[in-house]
Amino acid sequence: MKLPKVSVVLAAAALAPTVLFPSVASAAEPPAPAGVSGPDTVSDAAGEHDSQEALDRAEVERILADKESGLGVREAAEKALAGTAADLRHFLEVELVRQRRGDNQVKVAQLANNAGPAVRKAVEVALLGSDEDVLRFLKEGQFTARAEDEDRAEVERILADKESGFAVRAGAEEALAGTATDVRHFLEVELAERRWGDNKVKVAQLYNNAGPAVRKAVEVALWGSAEEVLKFLKEGQYVARAEDDRAEILTVLADGESGPSVQEGARKALDGTPAELRRFLEVGLADARVVDNRVKVAQILSVGGPAVQRAGIAALKGSPQDVVAFLKEGQYKARAEDEGNAAAAAKPTASVRRPEQAQNTGTGQTAQPVQPAGVVSITAGTIPAPAVVPARVAATTAATPAPASGQLAATGAGEGLGLEAGGAAAALAAGVTLVALSRRRYAAES
């Protein structure tokens, strides 16, 4: 009987910890609610997986909405969003970097289109470099290169400007042959200094062939600052020139040789702006003088002789210079020609002796006929009728009786002397008439 009791005691001692400690632990923990199971490790892993997928999806959506994302990144992001959680993770860890590299290279290449030489050169260097070189170009390099191109373009524009002087052009050419720093230094420092020098040269050149007002203003400007020199070129010279132009037009108006058209144009210009003063002196004065000169020629033609009229008509058909030449010289030469022709027409011709008039006086010498000075002896039937014979001369000639035969025997004249004397009287009357007409024409021309 003792052995079983010992076995029971040992068995109870052996089972005591197992029974005791769980009971203590159970007493320390609150009882679980009815119907709730204990912790599930499989469910926790699934929850963490769902949470990471949601974070990845949100990041991919943010990248897709970013305006800076390129075409390659956008297409890969849309594909990842349509896939699994593994696709989202692969996009973020692998595809994003690769697609961004491609998109950045495309952006760099596009910047070379319609770009300047500095940008194109920088694009070539960036595309041959690393991803960091491409990214650095997009963030900084492109703007530096673009600024250099803009500076060079500005210098080229200055060089092509017709208003740029010699010093500015020389400096611009030197800058374009240098570096970007040289170009920037020219624009920021040298340009202003060189322009001042060129402007002073322009001001000094205005002194030549200028009026007193412009010359005085030039002397003042040359002693001034760069701003004062520039102000003279933009405004001051025109104010001074208007003063000189007004004085010159007043001189033209006071000139007695100025015709009606010139005087009218001068008065109108004096009432106008400085630009109208200048326009009259440069254009209007010459045009008005052309009109007045043609009027003068027409007036001379109205009282001139044949030679004057021929020369005047030829001048009017020619250029304004031909008209001026006629007024200065041509009219006087033509008038001298008309006067010479009139004098030649009024001068009587030399007497002509007829053979039958010569008679032997018995001394072996031929007797010469006695005629009034300046009268030509012509035979009957060859006397041309005078164009105009004054009535008083004609009546006197008709009333003179013919001498009887033998009355002039002592002079050696024959019986035909009466007819010859009558012809001589008619010729004399015609000559007197021509002289009178010539004198009247000369008096009218003078």
VOSE-357224 format. One line per 5 residues: number of its first residue (from 1); their letters; for each residue x, y, z of C-alpha. Coordinates in nm, 2 decimals. Each point is the difference from the previous one (the first is absolute). Last residue first. Layout:
<mizas>
NUM	A	X Y Z | ...
</mizas>
This chain:
<mizas>
446	SEAAY	1.54 14.72 -12.45 | -0.20 -0.24 -0.21 | -0.26 0.27 -0.10 | 0.27 0.25 -0.08 | 0.18 -0.25 -0.22
441	RRRSL	-0.33 -0.08 -0.18 | -0.07 0.37 -0.06 | 0.36 0.06 -0.13 | -0.03 -0.29 -0.25 | -0.33 0.13 -0.13
436	AVLTV	0.14 0.35 -0.06 | 0.30 -0.15 -0.18 | -0.22 -0.21 -0.22 | -0.21 0.30 -0.09 | 0.30 0.22 -0.09
431	GAALA	0.13 -0.27 -0.22 | -0.33 -0.03 -0.19 | -0.01 0.37 -0.06 | 0.35 0.00 -0.14 | -0.09 -0.28 -0.24
426	AAAGG	-0.30 0.20 -0.12 | 0.22 0.31 -0.05 | 0.26 -0.20 -0.19 | -0.27 -0.14 -0.23 | -0.12 0.35 -0.08
421	AELGL	0.35 0.12 -0.08 | 0.05 -0.30 -0.23 | -0.32 0.09 -0.19 | 0.11 0.36 -0.04 | 0.35 -0.09 -0.10
416	GEGAG	-0.11 -0.20 -0.30 | 0.06 0.29 -0.24 | 0.37 -0.02 0.04 | 0.23 0.14 0.27 | 0.33 0.18 -0.09
411	TAALQ	-0.04 0.26 0.26 | -0.02 0.29 -0.25 | -0.27 -0.17 -0.19 | -0.23 0.02 0.30 | -0.28 0.20 -0.16
406	GSAPA	0.04 -0.18 -0.33 | -0.33 -0.17 0.01 | -0.23 0.16 0.25 | 0.01 -0.09 0.37 | -0.27 -0.22 0.14
401	PTAAT	-0.24 0.19 0.22 | 0.00 -0.08 0.38 | -0.35 -0.05 0.13 | 0.02 -0.38 0.00 | 0.32 0.00 0.22
396	TAAVR	-0.15 0.25 0.24 | -0.32 -0.20 0.03 | 0.20 -0.33 0.06 | 0.21 0.17 0.27 | -0.30 0.14 0.18
391	APVVA	-0.20 -0.33 -0.02 | 0.28 -0.20 0.17 | 0.11 -0.30 -0.21 | -0.04 -0.34 0.16 | 0.12 -0.33 -0.14
386	PAPIT	0.19 0.17 -0.28 | -0.07 -0.11 -0.36 | 0.30 -0.16 -0.15 | 0.18 0.21 -0.26 | 0.10 -0.22 -0.30
381	GATIS	-0.23 0.15 -0.27 | 0.20 0.31 -0.05 | 0.37 -0.04 0.07 | 0.16 0.04 0.34 | 0.20 0.28 0.16
376	VVGAP	0.05 -0.06 0.37 | -0.04 0.29 0.24 | 0.24 0.04 0.31 | 0.13 0.33 -0.10 | -0.20 0.17 -0.27
371	QVPQA	0.10 -0.08 -0.36 | 0.24 0.15 -0.25 | 0.08 -0.24 -0.28 | 0.37 -0.06 -0.07 | 0.15 0.12 -0.34
366	TQGTG	0.25 -0.24 -0.17 | 0.33 0.16 -0.10 | 0.16 0.03 -0.35 | -0.04 0.38 0.00 | -0.30 -0.01 -0.23
361	TNQAQ	-0.24 -0.05 0.28 | -0.05 -0.36 -0.09 | -0.31 -0.13 0.16 | -0.05 -0.26 0.28 | -0.37 -0.04 0.08
356	EPRRV	-0.03 -0.28 -0.26 | 0.23 -0.22 0.21 | -0.23 0.03 0.31 | 0.16 0.09 0.32 | -0.11 -0.17 0.33
351	SATPK	-0.04 0.20 0.32 | 0.07 -0.17 0.34 | -0.29 -0.14 0.20 | -0.20 0.20 0.25 | 0.02 -0.09 0.38
346	AAAAA	-0.34 -0.06 0.16 | -0.01 -0.38 -0.04 | 0.36 -0.03 0.14 | -0.10 0.21 0.30 | -0.30 -0.22 0.06
341	NGEDE	0.20 -0.32 -0.03 | 0.26 0.13 0.24 | -0.27 0.11 0.25 | -0.15 -0.35 -0.01 | 0.33 -0.17 0.05
336	ARAKY	0.08 0.23 0.30 | -0.34 -0.10 0.15 | 0.09 -0.37 -0.04 | 0.33 0.05 0.17 | -0.16 0.19 0.28
331	QGEKL	-0.28 -0.25 0.05 | 0.24 -0.29 0.02 | 0.22 0.14 0.27 | -0.15 0.01 0.35 | -0.37 -0.05 -0.08
326	FAVVD	0.07 -0.26 -0.26 | 0.24 -0.19 0.23 | -0.26 0.00 0.27 | -0.26 -0.15 -0.23 | 0.25 -0.26 -0.12
321	QPSGK	0.06 -0.09 0.37 | -0.37 -0.05 0.05 | 0.01 -0.26 -0.27 | -0.09 0.04 -0.37 | -0.32 0.09 -0.18
316	LAAIG	-0.01 0.34 0.16 | 0.36 0.06 -0.11 | -0.08 -0.09 -0.36 | -0.29 0.24 0.00 | 0.22 0.28 0.13
311	ARQVA	0.28 -0.06 -0.26 | -0.25 0.01 -0.29 | -0.18 0.30 0.15 | 0.32 0.20 0.05 | 0.11 -0.08 -0.36
306	PGGVS	-0.33 0.11 -0.14 | -0.02 0.32 0.20 | -0.11 0.04 0.36 | -0.30 0.18 0.15 | -0.22 -0.30 0.11
301	LIQAV	0.30 -0.23 0.01 | 0.15 0.20 0.29 | -0.32 -0.03 0.20 | -0.01 -0.38 -0.06 | 0.36 -0.03 0.12
296	KVRND	-0.08 0.19 0.32 | -0.29 -0.23 0.07 | 0.22 -0.30 -0.05 | 0.24 0.15 0.25 | -0.27 0.05 0.26
291	VVRAD	-0.12 -0.36 -0.02 | 0.35 -0.14 0.03 | 0.07 0.24 0.29 | -0.30 -0.14 0.19 | 0.12 -0.36 -0.05
286	ALGVE	0.35 0.09 0.13 | -0.14 0.18 0.30 | -0.25 -0.27 0.09 | 0.25 -0.29 0.02 | 0.29 0.06 0.25
281	LFRRL	-0.07 0.35 0.11 | -0.38 -0.05 0.02 | 0.04 -0.33 0.18 | 0.23 0.15 0.26 | -0.25 0.27 0.08
276	EAPTG	-0.29 -0.25 0.00 | 0.19 -0.22 0.26 | 0.06 0.31 0.22 | -0.38 0.05 0.00 | -0.20 0.24 -0.22
271	DLAKR	-0.07 0.38 -0.04 | 0.35 0.06 -0.14 | -0.06 -0.29 -0.25 | -0.32 0.18 -0.14 | 0.19 0.32 -0.05
266	AGEQV	0.28 -0.17 -0.18 | -0.23 -0.20 -0.23 | -0.18 0.32 -0.10 | 0.33 0.18 -0.06 | 0.14 -0.28 -0.21
261	SPGSE	-0.32 -0.02 -0.21 | -0.01 0.37 -0.06 | 0.37 0.03 -0.12 | 0.31 0.05 0.21 | 0.24 0.23 -0.18
256	GDALV	-0.06 0.29 0.24 | 0.13 -0.21 0.29 | -0.18 0.09 0.32 | -0.19 -0.33 0.01 | 0.32 -0.20 -0.06
251	TLIEA	0.16 0.18 0.29 | -0.30 -0.07 0.22 | 0.03 -0.37 -0.10 | 0.36 0.00 0.11 | -0.08 0.15 0.35
246	RDDEA	-0.28 -0.26 0.05 | 0.23 -0.28 -0.10 | 0.27 0.11 0.25 | -0.26 0.01 0.29 | -0.14 -0.34 -0.11
241	RAVYQ	0.36 -0.13 0.00 | 0.05 0.10 0.36 | -0.32 -0.18 0.11 | 0.09 -0.30 -0.21 | 0.35 -0.03 0.14
236	GEKLF	-0.13 0.01 0.35 | -0.24 -0.29 -0.01 | 0.14 -0.34 -0.06 | 0.36 0.08 -0.08 | 0.01 0.28 0.27
231	KLVEE	-0.15 -0.24 0.25 | 0.27 -0.26 -0.07 | 0.27 0.25 0.06 | -0.16 0.12 0.32 | -0.03 -0.36 0.13
226	ASGWL	0.36 -0.08 -0.08 | 0.10 0.32 0.19 | 0.06 0.34 -0.15 | 0.29 0.19 -0.16 | -0.08 -0.13 -0.35
221	AVEVA	-0.36 0.11 0.06 | 0.08 0.37 0.04 | 0.21 0.02 -0.31 | -0.27 -0.18 -0.20 | -0.27 0.24 0.12
216	KRVAP	0.21 0.30 -0.13 | 0.05 -0.17 -0.33 | -0.37 -0.08 -0.04 | -0.10 0.36 0.07 | 0.26 0.14 -0.24
211	GANNY	-0.11 -0.21 -0.29 | 0.16 -0.34 -0.09 | 0.22 -0.10 -0.30 | 0.23 -0.19 0.24 | -0.10 0.01 0.37
206	LQAVK	-0.21 -0.31 -0.03 | 0.32 -0.20 -0.03 | 0.09 0.10 0.35 | -0.33 -0.14 0.14 | 0.05 -0.33 -0.18
201	VKNDG	0.35 -0.03 0.14 | -0.13 0.07 0.35 | -0.26 -0.28 -0.05 | 0.27 -0.25 -0.10 | 0.20 0.07 0.32
196	WRREA	-0.31 -0.03 0.22 | -0.10 -0.32 -0.18 | 0.34 -0.15 0.08 | -0.04 0.07 0.37 | -0.35 -0.13 0.03
191	LEVEL	0.08 -0.32 -0.19 | 0.32 -0.08 0.19 | -0.15 -0.07 0.34 | -0.31 -0.22 0.02 | -0.04 -0.11 -0.36
186	FHRVD	0.38 -0.04 -0.07 | 0.05 -0.18 0.33 | -0.28 -0.25 -0.08 | 0.15 -0.08 -0.34 | 0.35 -0.04 0.15
181	TATGA	-0.13 -0.23 0.27 | -0.18 -0.22 -0.26 | 0.34 -0.04 -0.17 | 0.16 0.20 -0.28 | -0.05 0.05 -0.37
176	LAEEA	-0.34 0.15 0.06 | 0.16 0.25 0.24 | 0.26 0.12 -0.25 | -0.27 0.06 -0.26 | -0.21 0.19 0.24
171	GARVA	0.29 0.22 0.11 | 0.08 0.10 -0.36 | -0.36 0.07 -0.08 | -0.04 0.22 0.31 | 0.31 0.20 -0.09
166	FGSEK	-0.11 0.06 -0.36 | -0.35 0.12 0.08 | -0.32 -0.19 0.04 | -0.29 0.17 -0.17 | -0.01 -0.25 -0.29
161	DALIR	-0.08 -0.28 0.25 | 0.16 -0.33 -0.11 | 0.27 0.01 0.27 | -0.26 0.08 0.26 | -0.21 -0.29 -0.11
156	EVEAR	0.30 -0.23 0.01 | 0.08 0.11 0.35 | -0.36 -0.07 0.11 | 0.01 -0.34 -0.16 | 0.32 -0.07 0.18
151	DEDEA	-0.15 0.09 0.33 | -0.31 -0.21 -0.07 | 0.22 -0.30 -0.09 | 0.20 0.04 0.32 | -0.32 0.03 0.20
146	RATFQ	-0.13 -0.32 -0.17 | 0.32 -0.18 0.10 | -0.04 0.10 0.36 | -0.37 -0.09 0.00 | 0.06 -0.34 -0.15
141	GEKLF	0.28 -0.08 0.24 | -0.20 0.05 0.32 | -0.29 -0.25 0.07 | -0.02 -0.18 -0.33 | 0.37 -0.01 -0.05
136	RLVDE	0.05 -0.13 0.36 | -0.25 -0.28 -0.07 | 0.18 -0.10 -0.32 | 0.34 0.01 0.18 | -0.14 -0.20 0.29
131	DSGLL	-0.13 -0.27 -0.23 | 0.35 -0.02 -0.15 | 0.16 0.18 -0.29 | -0.03 -0.03 -0.38 | -0.34 0.16 0.00
126	AVEVA	0.12 0.28 0.22 | 0.29 0.10 -0.23 | -0.21 0.00 -0.31 | -0.27 0.21 0.17 | 0.27 0.25 0.12
121	KRVAP	0.11 0.05 -0.37 | -0.35 0.06 -0.11 | -0.06 0.25 0.28 | 0.31 0.20 -0.09 | -0.07 0.00 -0.37
116	GANNA	-0.35 0.14 0.04 | -0.32 -0.20 0.02 | -0.27 -0.07 -0.26 | -0.01 -0.36 0.11 | 0.28 -0.09 0.24
111	LQAVK	-0.24 0.01 0.30 | -0.18 -0.31 -0.14 | 0.31 -0.21 0.05 | 0.02 0.10 0.36 | -0.37 -0.09 0.05
106	VQNDG	0.04 -0.34 -0.17 | 0.30 -0.07 0.22 | -0.20 0.09 0.31 | -0.28 -0.24 -0.11 | 0.24 -0.29 -0.05
101	RRQRV	0.16 0.05 0.34 | -0.34 0.03 0.16 | -0.11 -0.33 -0.15 | 0.30 -0.18 0.14 | -0.03 0.14 0.35
96	LEVEL	-0.38 -0.06 0.01 | 0.02 -0.35 -0.14 | 0.22 -0.16 0.28 | -0.11 0.07 0.36 | -0.33 0.19 -0.04
91	FHRLD	-0.11 -0.20 -0.31 | 0.09 -0.33 0.16 | -0.20 0.08 0.31 | -0.31 0.10 -0.20 | 0.04 -0.32 -0.21
86	AATGA	0.03 -0.21 0.32 | -0.32 0.15 0.13 | -0.17 -0.11 -0.32 | -0.07 0.17 -0.33 | -0.21 0.29 -0.13
81	LAKEA	0.19 0.25 0.22 | 0.32 -0.14 -0.14 | -0.10 0.06 -0.36 | -0.11 0.36 0.08 | 0.33 0.06 0.16
76	AERVG	0.20 -0.14 -0.29 | -0.19 0.22 -0.25 | 0.05 0.31 0.22 | 0.37 -0.06 0.05 | 0.06 -0.04 -0.37
71	LGSEK	-0.19 0.31 -0.09 | 0.18 0.22 0.25 | -0.09 0.09 0.36 | 0.05 0.37 0.06 | -0.38 0.06 0.02
66	DALIR	-0.03 -0.24 0.30 | -0.33 -0.18 -0.01 | 0.16 -0.34 -0.10 | 0.26 0.04 0.28 | -0.28 0.05 0.25
61	EVEAR	-0.19 -0.30 -0.13 | 0.31 -0.21 0.04 | 0.05 0.12 0.35 | -0.37 -0.08 0.10 | 0.03 -0.35 -0.16
56	DLAEQ	0.32 -0.07 0.20 | -0.17 0.11 0.33 | -0.31 -0.22 -0.07 | 0.22 -0.30 -0.09 | 0.19 0.04 0.32
51	SDHEG	-0.32 0.00 0.21 | -0.14 -0.31 -0.17 | 0.32 -0.19 0.07 | -0.01 0.11 0.37 | -0.35 -0.13 0.03
46	AADSV	0.08 -0.33 -0.16 | 0.29 -0.06 0.24 | -0.23 0.07 0.30 | -0.26 -0.25 -0.12 | 0.25 -0.28 -0.02
41	TDPGS	0.13 0.07 0.35 | -0.35 -0.06 0.16 | -0.03 0.10 0.38 | -0.28 -0.17 0.20 | -0.36 -0.07 -0.09
36	VGAPA	-0.29 0.21 0.10 | -0.35 -0.17 0.05 | -0.02 0.06 0.37 | 0.22 0.27 0.12 | 0.34 -0.11 0.13
31	PPEAA	0.04 -0.02 0.38 | 0.24 0.25 0.14 | 0.35 -0.13 0.05 | 0.15 -0.05 0.35 | -0.23 -0.30 0.09
26	SAVSP	0.09 -0.18 -0.32 | 0.36 0.05 0.08 | -0.04 -0.14 0.35 | -0.20 -0.30 -0.13 | 0.25 -0.07 -0.26
21	FLVTP	0.26 0.00 0.27 | -0.17 -0.24 0.24 | -0.11 -0.28 -0.23 | 0.33 -0.05 -0.16 | 0.18 0.07 0.31
16	ALAAA	-0.20 -0.26 0.21 | 0.02 -0.28 -0.25 | 0.32 -0.14 0.13 | -0.09 0.04 0.36 | -0.34 -0.18 -0.06
11	ALVVS	0.18 -0.28 -0.18 | 0.24 -0.04 0.29 | -0.28 -0.01 0.25 | -0.20 -0.25 -0.20 | 0.30 -0.22 -0.04
6	VKPLK	0.07 0.01 0.37 | -0.35 -0.10 0.08 | 0.01 -0.29 -0.25 | 0.32 -0.14 0.16 | -0.13 0.01 0.36
1	M	-0.29 -0.23 -0.06
</mizas>
